[in-house]
Amino acid sequence: MQAMERFLLVHCAGAMLCLLFGGRSVPAQEPAPAGKQKVSDVVIQGSRRMSAEQIKVQLSTQVGKEFNPAALDEDVRKLYKTNQFSNIQTFTEPDGPGRVKVRMHFLDLPNKVQKVTFLGAKHLKE
């Protein structure tokens, strides 16, 4: 009799867990409709080697244009190819109805010595 009770208890508990955790997940808030959003601002932070203007010139994501996540990804790839940055993070935040602010945070690559030239060096005899 105990084996039958244990069997029913385990299977009932398993069924309850399946119902509890195996149900359909529903988001707490419906995502906003995928409408067209304009870029309200592009904020550049953290870069010491290149000015914000030098970076913005290379971006296809521009203030006033329609926001395109794929274009932003391509901008990041293009900036990585300059070999100036070790890390680039992008953030977007709503900035009113139909507007989005793009924030880019850069971490410069450490300085590398490219070439050492000795001018006027005289060799000493031992």
Phi and psi in radians as a Rosetta constraint file:
Dihedral C 1 N 2 CA 2 C 2 CIRCULARHARMONIC -1.146 0.35
Dihedral N 2 CA 2 C 2 N 3 CIRCULARHARMONIC -0.629 0.35
Dihedral C 2 N 3 CA 3 C 3 CIRCULARHARMONIC -1.129 0.35
Dihedral N 3 CA 3 C 3 N 4 CIRCULARHARMONIC -0.672 0.35
Dihedral C 3 N 4 CA 4 C 4 CIRCULARHARMONIC -1.188 0.35
Dihedral N 4 CA 4 C 4 N 5 CIRCULARHARMONIC -0.712 0.35
Dihedral C 4 N 5 CA 5 C 5 CIRCULARHARMONIC -1.134 0.35
Dihedral N 5 CA 5 C 5 N 6 CIRCULARHARMONIC -0.751 0.35
Dihedral C 5 N 6 CA 6 C 6 CIRCULARHARMONIC -1.112 0.35
Dihedral N 6 CA 6 C 6 N 7 CIRCULARHARMONIC -0.711 0.35
Dihedral C 6 N 7 CA 7 C 7 CIRCULARHARMONIC -1.070 0.35
Dihedral N 7 CA 7 C 7 N 8 CIRCULARHARMONIC -0.814 0.35
Dihedral C 7 N 8 CA 8 C 8 CIRCULARHARMONIC -1.145 0.35
Dihedral N 8 CA 8 C 8 N 9 CIRCULARHARMONIC -0.694 0.35
Dihedral C 8 N 9 CA 9 C 9 CIRCULARHARMONIC -1.107 0.35
Dihedral N 9 CA 9 C 9 N 10 CIRCULARHARMONIC -0.806 0.35
Dihedral C 9 N 10 CA 10 C 10 CIRCULARHARMONIC -1.140 0.35
Dihedral N 10 CA 10 C 10 N 11 CIRCULARHARMONIC -0.780 0.35
Dihedral C 10 N 11 CA 11 C 11 CIRCULARHARMONIC -1.226 0.35
Dihedral N 11 CA 11 C 11 N 12 CIRCULARHARMONIC -0.652 0.35
Dihedral C 11 N 12 CA 12 C 12 CIRCULARHARMONIC -1.164 0.35
Dihedral N 12 CA 12 C 12 N 13 CIRCULARHARMONIC -0.710 0.35
Dihedral C 12 N 13 CA 13 C 13 CIRCULARHARMONIC -1.134 0.35
Dihedral N 13 CA 13 C 13 N 14 CIRCULARHARMONIC -0.712 0.35
Dihedral C 13 N 14 CA 14 C 14 CIRCULARHARMONIC -1.105 0.35
Dihedral N 14 CA 14 C 14 N 15 CIRCULARHARMONIC -0.721 0.35
Dihedral C 14 N 15 CA 15 C 15 CIRCULARHARMONIC -1.148 0.35
Dihedral N 15 CA 15 C 15 N 16 CIRCULARHARMONIC -0.682 0.35
Dihedral C 15 N 16 CA 16 C 16 CIRCULARHARMONIC -1.133 0.35
Dihedral N 16 CA 16 C 16 N 17 CIRCULARHARMONIC -0.728 0.35
Dihedral C 16 N 17 CA 17 C 17 CIRCULARHARMONIC -1.127 0.35
Dihedral N 17 CA 17 C 17 N 18 CIRCULARHARMONIC -0.697 0.35
Dihedral C 17 N 18 CA 18 C 18 CIRCULARHARMONIC -1.083 0.35
Dihedral N 18 CA 18 C 18 N 19 CIRCULARHARMONIC -0.759 0.35
Dihedral C 18 N 19 CA 19 C 19 CIRCULARHARMONIC -1.165 0.35
Dihedral N 19 CA 19 C 19 N 20 CIRCULARHARMONIC -0.673 0.35
Dihedral C 19 N 20 CA 20 C 20 CIRCULARHARMONIC -1.230 0.35
Dihedral N 20 CA 20 C 20 N 21 CIRCULARHARMONIC -0.849 0.35
Dihedral C 20 N 21 CA 21 C 21 CIRCULARHARMONIC -1.765 0.35
Dihedral N 21 CA 21 C 21 N 22 CIRCULARHARMONIC -0.270 0.35
Dihedral C 21 N 22 CA 22 C 22 CIRCULARHARMONIC -1.636 0.35
Dihedral N 22 CA 22 C 22 N 23 CIRCULARHARMONIC 0.047 0.35
Dihedral C 22 N 23 CA 23 C 23 CIRCULARHARMONIC -1.234 0.35
Dihedral N 23 CA 23 C 23 N 24 CIRCULARHARMONIC 3.006 0.35
Dihedral C 23 N 24 CA 24 C 24 CIRCULARHARMONIC -1.240 0.35
Dihedral N 24 CA 24 C 24 N 25 CIRCULARHARMONIC 2.300 0.35
Dihedral C 24 N 25 CA 25 C 25 CIRCULARHARMONIC -1.513 0.35
Dihedral N 25 CA 25 C 25 N 26 CIRCULARHARMONIC 2.364 0.35
Dihedral C 25 N 26 CA 26 C 26 CIRCULARHARMONIC -2.136 0.35
Dihedral N 26 CA 26 C 26 N 27 CIRCULARHARMONIC 2.228 0.35
Dihedral C 26 N 27 CA 27 C 27 CIRCULARHARMONIC -1.124 0.35
Dihedral N 27 CA 27 C 27 N 28 CIRCULARHARMONIC 2.585 0.35
Dihedral C 27 N 28 CA 28 C 28 CIRCULARHARMONIC -1.153 0.35
Dihedral N 28 CA 28 C 28 N 29 CIRCULARHARMONIC -0.576 0.35
Dihedral C 28 N 29 CA 29 C 29 CIRCULARHARMONIC -2.374 0.35
Dihedral N 29 CA 29 C 29 N 30 CIRCULARHARMONIC 2.341 0.35
Dihedral C 29 N 30 CA 30 C 30 CIRCULARHARMONIC -1.172 0.35
Dihedral N 30 CA 30 C 30 N 31 CIRCULARHARMONIC 2.415 0.35
Dihedral C 30 N 31 CA 31 C 31 CIRCULARHARMONIC -1.142 0.35
Dihedral N 31 CA 31 C 31 N 32 CIRCULARHARMONIC 2.664 0.35
Dihedral C 31 N 32 CA 32 C 32 CIRCULARHARMONIC -1.137 0.35
Dihedral N 32 CA 32 C 32 N 33 CIRCULARHARMONIC 2.569 0.35
Dihedral C 32 N 33 CA 33 C 33 CIRCULARHARMONIC -1.084 0.35
Dihedral N 33 CA 33 C 33 N 34 CIRCULARHARMONIC 2.551 0.35
Dihedral C 33 N 34 CA 34 C 34 CIRCULARHARMONIC -1.379 0.35
Dihedral N 34 CA 34 C 34 N 35 CIRCULARHARMONIC 1.229 0.35
Dihedral C 34 N 35 CA 35 C 35 CIRCULARHARMONIC -1.514 0.35
Dihedral N 35 CA 35 C 35 N 36 CIRCULARHARMONIC 2.968 0.35
Dihedral C 35 N 36 CA 36 C 36 CIRCULARHARMONIC -1.317 0.35
Dihedral N 36 CA 36 C 36 N 37 CIRCULARHARMONIC 2.309 0.35
Dihedral C 36 N 37 CA 37 C 37 CIRCULARHARMONIC -2.087 0.35
Dihedral N 37 CA 37 C 37 N 38 CIRCULARHARMONIC 2.459 0.35
Dihedral C 37 N 38 CA 38 C 38 CIRCULARHARMONIC -1.672 0.35
Dihedral N 38 CA 38 C 38 N 39 CIRCULARHARMONIC 2.565 0.35
Dihedral C 38 N 39 CA 39 C 39 CIRCULARHARMONIC -1.374 0.35
Dihedral N 39 CA 39 C 39 N 40 CIRCULARHARMONIC 2.088 0.35
Dihedral C 39 N 40 CA 40 C 40 CIRCULARHARMONIC -1.560 0.35
Dihedral N 40 CA 40 C 40 N 41 CIRCULARHARMONIC -0.493 0.35
Dihedral C 40 N 41 CA 41 C 41 CIRCULARHARMONIC -2.843 0.35
Dihedral N 41 CA 41 C 41 N 42 CIRCULARHARMONIC 2.581 0.35
Dihedral C 41 N 42 CA 42 C 42 CIRCULARHARMONIC -2.115 0.35
Dihedral N 42 CA 42 C 42 N 43 CIRCULARHARMONIC 1.998 0.35
Dihedral C 42 N 43 CA 43 C 43 CIRCULARHARMONIC -1.859 0.35
Dihedral N 43 CA 43 C 43 N 44 CIRCULARHARMONIC 2.185 0.35
Dihedral C 43 N 44 CA 44 C 44 CIRCULARHARMONIC -1.856 0.35
Dihedral N 44 CA 44 C 44 N 45 CIRCULARHARMONIC 2.225 0.35
Dihedral C 44 N 45 CA 45 C 45 CIRCULARHARMONIC -2.336 0.35
Dihedral N 45 CA 45 C 45 N 46 CIRCULARHARMONIC 2.519 0.35
Dihedral C 45 N 46 CA 46 C 46 CIRCULARHARMONIC 1.618 0.35
Dihedral N 46 CA 46 C 46 N 47 CIRCULARHARMONIC -0.256 0.35
Dihedral C 46 N 47 CA 47 C 47 CIRCULARHARMONIC -1.441 0.35
Dihedral N 47 CA 47 C 47 N 48 CIRCULARHARMONIC 2.221 0.35
Dihedral C 47 N 48 CA 48 C 48 CIRCULARHARMONIC -1.843 0.35
Dihedral N 48 CA 48 C 48 N 49 CIRCULARHARMONIC -0.447 0.35
Dihedral C 48 N 49 CA 49 C 49 CIRCULARHARMONIC -1.394 0.35
Dihedral N 49 CA 49 C 49 N 50 CIRCULARHARMONIC -0.674 0.35
Dihedral C 49 N 50 CA 50 C 50 CIRCULARHARMONIC -2.049 0.35
Dihedral N 50 CA 50 C 50 N 51 CIRCULARHARMONIC 2.461 0.35
Dihedral C 50 N 51 CA 51 C 51 CIRCULARHARMONIC -1.303 0.35
Dihedral N 51 CA 51 C 51 N 52 CIRCULARHARMONIC 2.846 0.35
Dihedral C 51 N 52 CA 52 C 52 CIRCULARHARMONIC -1.062 0.35
Dihedral N 52 CA 52 C 52 N 53 CIRCULARHARMONIC -0.641 0.35
Dihedral C 52 N 53 CA 53 C 53 CIRCULARHARMONIC -1.151 0.35
Dihedral N 53 CA 53 C 53 N 54 CIRCULARHARMONIC -0.696 0.35
Dihedral C 53 N 54 CA 54 C 54 CIRCULARHARMONIC -1.108 0.35
Dihedral N 54 CA 54 C 54 N 55 CIRCULARHARMONIC -0.622 0.35
Dihedral C 54 N 55 CA 55 C 55 CIRCULARHARMONIC -1.273 0.35
Dihedral N 55 CA 55 C 55 N 56 CIRCULARHARMONIC -0.799 0.35
Dihedral C 55 N 56 CA 56 C 56 CIRCULARHARMONIC -1.072 0.35
Dihedral N 56 CA 56 C 56 N 57 CIRCULARHARMONIC -0.557 0.35
Dihedral C 56 N 57 CA 57 C 57 CIRCULARHARMONIC -1.092 0.35
Dihedral N 57 CA 57 C 57 N 58 CIRCULARHARMONIC -0.549 0.35
Dihedral C 57 N 58 CA 58 C 58 CIRCULARHARMONIC -1.472 0.35
Dihedral N 58 CA 58 C 58 N 59 CIRCULARHARMONIC -0.149 0.35
Dihedral C 58 N 59 CA 59 C 59 CIRCULARHARMONIC -1.551 0.35
Dihedral N 59 CA 59 C 59 N 60 CIRCULARHARMONIC 2.483 0.35
Dihedral C 59 N 60 CA 60 C 60 CIRCULARHARMONIC -1.541 0.35
Dihedral N 60 CA 60 C 60 N 61 CIRCULARHARMONIC -0.303 0.35
Dihedral C 60 N 61 CA 61 C 61 CIRCULARHARMONIC -1.404 0.35
Dihedral N 61 CA 61 C 61 N 62 CIRCULARHARMONIC 1.892 0.35
Dihedral C 61 N 62 CA 62 C 62 CIRCULARHARMONIC -2.189 0.35
Dihedral N 62 CA 62 C 62 N 63 CIRCULARHARMONIC 2.674 0.35
Dihedral C 62 N 63 CA 63 C 63 CIRCULARHARMONIC -1.069 0.35
Dihedral N 63 CA 63 C 63 N 64 CIRCULARHARMONIC 2.323 0.35
Dihedral C 63 N 64 CA 64 C 64 CIRCULARHARMONIC 1.633 0.35
Dihedral N 64 CA 64 C 64 N 65 CIRCULARHARMONIC -0.317 0.35
Dihedral C 64 N 65 CA 65 C 65 CIRCULARHARMONIC -1.497 0.35
Dihedral N 65 CA 65 C 65 N 66 CIRCULARHARMONIC 2.877 0.35
Dihedral C 65 N 66 CA 66 C 66 CIRCULARHARMONIC -1.218 0.35
Dihedral N 66 CA 66 C 66 N 67 CIRCULARHARMONIC 2.383 0.35
Dihedral C 66 N 67 CA 67 C 67 CIRCULARHARMONIC -1.305 0.35
Dihedral N 67 CA 67 C 67 N 68 CIRCULARHARMONIC 2.301 0.35
Dihedral C 67 N 68 CA 68 C 68 CIRCULARHARMONIC -2.352 0.35
Dihedral N 68 CA 68 C 68 N 69 CIRCULARHARMONIC 1.929 0.35
Dihedral C 68 N 69 CA 69 C 69 CIRCULARHARMONIC -1.029 0.35
Dihedral N 69 CA 69 C 69 N 70 CIRCULARHARMONIC -0.602 0.35
Dihedral C 69 N 70 CA 70 C 70 CIRCULARHARMONIC -1.160 0.35
Dihedral N 70 CA 70 C 70 N 71 CIRCULARHARMONIC -0.668 0.35
Dihedral C 70 N 71 CA 71 C 71 CIRCULARHARMONIC -1.160 0.35
Dihedral N 71 CA 71 C 71 N 72 CIRCULARHARMONIC -0.636 0.35
Dihedral C 71 N 72 CA 72 C 72 CIRCULARHARMONIC -1.146 0.35
Dihedral N 72 CA 72 C 72 N 73 CIRCULARHARMONIC -0.709 0.35
Dihedral C 72 N 73 CA 73 C 73 CIRCULARHARMONIC -1.078 0.35
Dihedral N 73 CA 73 C 73 N 74 CIRCULARHARMONIC -0.724 0.35
Dihedral C 73 N 74 CA 74 C 74 CIRCULARHARMONIC -1.154 0.35
Dihedral N 74 CA 74 C 74 N 75 CIRCULARHARMONIC -0.634 0.35
Dihedral C 74 N 75 CA 75 C 75 CIRCULARHARMONIC -1.064 0.35
Dihedral N 75 CA 75 C 75 N 76 CIRCULARHARMONIC -0.739 0.35
Dihedral C 75 N 76 CA 76 C 76 CIRCULARHARMONIC -1.120 0.35
Dihedral N 76 CA 76 C 76 N 77 CIRCULARHARMONIC -0.753 0.35
Dihedral C 76 N 77 CA 77 C 77 CIRCULARHARMONIC -1.061 0.35
Dihedral N 77 CA 77 C 77 N 78 CIRCULARHARMONIC -0.744 0.35
Dihedral C 77 N 78 CA 78 C 78 CIRCULARHARMONIC -1.110 0.35
Dihedral N 78 CA 78 C 78 N 79 CIRCULARHARMONIC -0.685 0.35
Dihedral C 78 N 79 CA 79 C 79 CIRCULARHARMONIC -1.251 0.35
Dihedral N 79 CA 79 C 79 N 80 CIRCULARHARMONIC -0.603 0.35
Dihedral C 79 N 80 CA 80 C 80 CIRCULARHARMONIC -1.103 0.35
Dihedral N 80 CA 80 C 80 N 81 CIRCULARHARMONIC -0.597 0.35
Dihedral C 80 N 81 CA 81 C 81 CIRCULARHARMONIC -1.174 0.35
Dihedral N 81 CA 81 C 81 N 82 CIRCULARHARMONIC -0.269 0.35
Dihedral C 81 N 82 CA 82 C 82 CIRCULARHARMONIC -1.296 0.35
Dihedral N 82 CA 82 C 82 N 83 CIRCULARHARMONIC -0.214 0.35
Dihedral C 82 N 83 CA 83 C 83 CIRCULARHARMONIC 1.012 0.35
Dihedral N 83 CA 83 C 83 N 84 CIRCULARHARMONIC 0.579 0.35
Dihedral C 83 N 84 CA 84 C 84 CIRCULARHARMONIC -1.827 0.35
Dihedral N 84 CA 84 C 84 N 85 CIRCULARHARMONIC -0.319 0.35
Dihedral C 84 N 85 CA 85 C 85 CIRCULARHARMONIC -2.219 0.35
Dihedral N 85 CA 85 C 85 N 86 CIRCULARHARMONIC 2.458 0.35
Dihedral C 85 N 86 CA 86 C 86 CIRCULARHARMONIC -1.634 0.35
Dihedral N 86 CA 86 C 86 N 87 CIRCULARHARMONIC -0.387 0.35
Dihedral C 86 N 87 CA 87 C 87 CIRCULARHARMONIC -2.669 0.35
Dihedral N 87 CA 87 C 87 N 88 CIRCULARHARMONIC 2.402 0.35
Dihedral C 87 N 88 CA 88 C 88 CIRCULARHARMONIC -2.325 0.35
Dihedral N 88 CA 88 C 88 N 89 CIRCULARHARMONIC 2.142 0.35
Dihedral C 88 N 89 CA 89 C 89 CIRCULARHARMONIC -2.023 0.35
Dihedral N 89 CA 89 C 89 N 90 CIRCULARHARMONIC 2.424 0.35
Dihedral C 89 N 90 CA 90 C 90 CIRCULARHARMONIC -2.058 0.35
Dihedral N 90 CA 90 C 90 N 91 CIRCULARHARMONIC 2.486 0.35
Dihedral C 90 N 91 CA 91 C 91 CIRCULARHARMONIC -2.349 0.35
Dihedral N 91 CA 91 C 91 N 92 CIRCULARHARMONIC 2.472 0.35
Dihedral C 91 N 92 CA 92 C 92 CIRCULARHARMONIC -2.133 0.35
Dihedral N 92 CA 92 C 92 N 93 CIRCULARHARMONIC 2.512 0.35
Dihedral C 92 N 93 CA 93 C 93 CIRCULARHARMONIC -2.477 0.35
Dihedral N 93 CA 93 C 93 N 94 CIRCULARHARMONIC 2.495 0.35
Dihedral C 93 N 94 CA 94 C 94 CIRCULARHARMONIC -1.109 0.35
Dihedral N 94 CA 94 C 94 N 95 CIRCULARHARMONIC 2.487 0.35
Dihedral C 94 N 95 CA 95 C 95 CIRCULARHARMONIC -2.344 0.35
Dihedral N 95 CA 95 C 95 N 96 CIRCULARHARMONIC 0.854 0.35
Dihedral C 95 N 96 CA 96 C 96 CIRCULARHARMONIC 1.859 0.35
Dihedral N 96 CA 96 C 96 N 97 CIRCULARHARMONIC 3.055 0.35
Dihedral C 96 N 97 CA 97 C 97 CIRCULARHARMONIC -1.186 0.35
Dihedral N 97 CA 97 C 97 N 98 CIRCULARHARMONIC 2.180 0.35
Dihedral C 97 N 98 CA 98 C 98 CIRCULARHARMONIC 1.281 0.35
Dihedral N 98 CA 98 C 98 N 99 CIRCULARHARMONIC 0.259 0.35
Dihedral C 98 N 99 CA 99 C 99 CIRCULARHARMONIC -2.269 0.35
Dihedral N 99 CA 99 C 99 N 100 CIRCULARHARMONIC 2.573 0.35
Dihedral C 99 N 100 CA 100 C 100 CIRCULARHARMONIC -2.421 0.35
Dihedral N 100 CA 100 C 100 N 101 CIRCULARHARMONIC 2.450 0.35
Dihedral C 100 N 101 CA 101 C 101 CIRCULARHARMONIC -1.782 0.35
Dihedral N 101 CA 101 C 101 N 102 CIRCULARHARMONIC 2.298 0.35
Dihedral C 101 N 102 CA 102 C 102 CIRCULARHARMONIC -1.839 0.35
Dihedral N 102 CA 102 C 102 N 103 CIRCULARHARMONIC 2.202 0.35
Dihedral C 102 N 103 CA 103 C 103 CIRCULARHARMONIC -2.070 0.35
Dihedral N 103 CA 103 C 103 N 104 CIRCULARHARMONIC 2.262 0.35
Dihedral C 103 N 104 CA 104 C 104 CIRCULARHARMONIC -2.135 0.35
Dihedral N 104 CA 104 C 104 N 105 CIRCULARHARMONIC 2.211 0.35
Dihedral C 104 N 105 CA 105 C 105 CIRCULARHARMONIC -1.993 0.35
Dihedral N 105 CA 105 C 105 N 106 CIRCULARHARMONIC 2.221 0.35
Dihedral C 105 N 106 CA 106 C 106 CIRCULARHARMONIC -1.961 0.35
Dihedral N 106 CA 106 C 106 N 107 CIRCULARHARMONIC 2.545 0.35
Dihedral C 106 N 107 CA 107 C 107 CIRCULARHARMONIC -2.156 0.35
Dihedral N 107 CA 107 C 107 N 108 CIRCULARHARMONIC 2.008 0.35
Dihedral C 107 N 108 CA 108 C 108 CIRCULARHARMONIC -1.200 0.35
Dihedral N 108 CA 108 C 108 N 109 CIRCULARHARMONIC 2.619 0.35
Dihedral C 108 N 109 CA 109 C 109 CIRCULARHARMONIC -1.199 0.35
Dihedral N 109 CA 109 C 109 N 110 CIRCULARHARMONIC 2.596 0.35
Dihedral C 109 N 110 CA 110 C 110 CIRCULARHARMONIC -1.090 0.35
Dihedral N 110 CA 110 C 110 N 111 CIRCULARHARMONIC 2.638 0.35
Dihedral C 110 N 111 CA 111 C 111 CIRCULARHARMONIC -1.068 0.35
Dihedral N 111 CA 111 C 111 N 112 CIRCULARHARMONIC 2.406 0.35
Dihedral C 111 N 112 CA 112 C 112 CIRCULARHARMONIC -2.114 0.35
Dihedral N 112 CA 112 C 112 N 113 CIRCULARHARMONIC 2.406 0.35
Dihedral C 112 N 113 CA 113 C 113 CIRCULARHARMONIC -1.404 0.35
Dihedral N 113 CA 113 C 113 N 114 CIRCULARHARMONIC 2.075 0.35
Dihedral C 113 N 114 CA 114 C 114 CIRCULARHARMONIC -1.517 0.35
Dihedral N 114 CA 114 C 114 N 115 CIRCULARHARMONIC -0.648 0.35
Dihedral C 114 N 115 CA 115 C 115 CIRCULARHARMONIC -2.738 0.35
Dihedral N 115 CA 115 C 115 N 116 CIRCULARHARMONIC 2.455 0.35
Dihedral C 115 N 116 CA 116 C 116 CIRCULARHARMONIC -2.097 0.35
Dihedral N 116 CA 116 C 116 N 117 CIRCULARHARMONIC 2.177 0.35
Dihedral C 116 N 117 CA 117 C 117 CIRCULARHARMONIC -2.133 0.35
Dihedral N 117 CA 117 C 117 N 118 CIRCULARHARMONIC 2.250 0.35
Dihedral C 117 N 118 CA 118 C 118 CIRCULARHARMONIC -1.740 0.35
Dihedral N 118 CA 118 C 118 N 119 CIRCULARHARMONIC 2.086 0.35
Dihedral C 118 N 119 CA 119 C 119 CIRCULARHARMONIC -1.833 0.35
Dihedral N 119 CA 119 C 119 N 120 CIRCULARHARMONIC 2.249 0.35
Dihedral C 119 N 120 CA 120 C 120 CIRCULARHARMONIC 1.252 0.35
Dihedral N 120 CA 120 C 120 N 121 CIRCULARHARMONIC 0.361 0.35
Dihedral C 120 N 121 CA 121 C 121 CIRCULARHARMONIC -1.274 0.35
Dihedral N 121 CA 121 C 121 N 122 CIRCULARHARMONIC 2.320 0.35
Dihedral C 121 N 122 CA 122 C 122 CIRCULARHARMONIC -1.953 0.35
Dihedral N 122 CA 122 C 122 N 123 CIRCULARHARMONIC 2.385 0.35
Dihedral C 122 N 123 CA 123 C 123 CIRCULARHARMONIC -1.439 0.35
Dihedral N 123 CA 123 C 123 N 124 CIRCULARHARMONIC 2.370 0.35
Dihedral C 123 N 124 CA 124 C 124 CIRCULARHARMONIC -1.696 0.35
Dihedral N 124 CA 124 C 124 N 125 CIRCULARHARMONIC 2.435 0.35
Dihedral C 124 N 125 CA 125 C 125 CIRCULARHARMONIC -1.545 0.35
Dihedral N 125 CA 125 C 125 N 126 CIRCULARHARMONIC 2.545 0.35
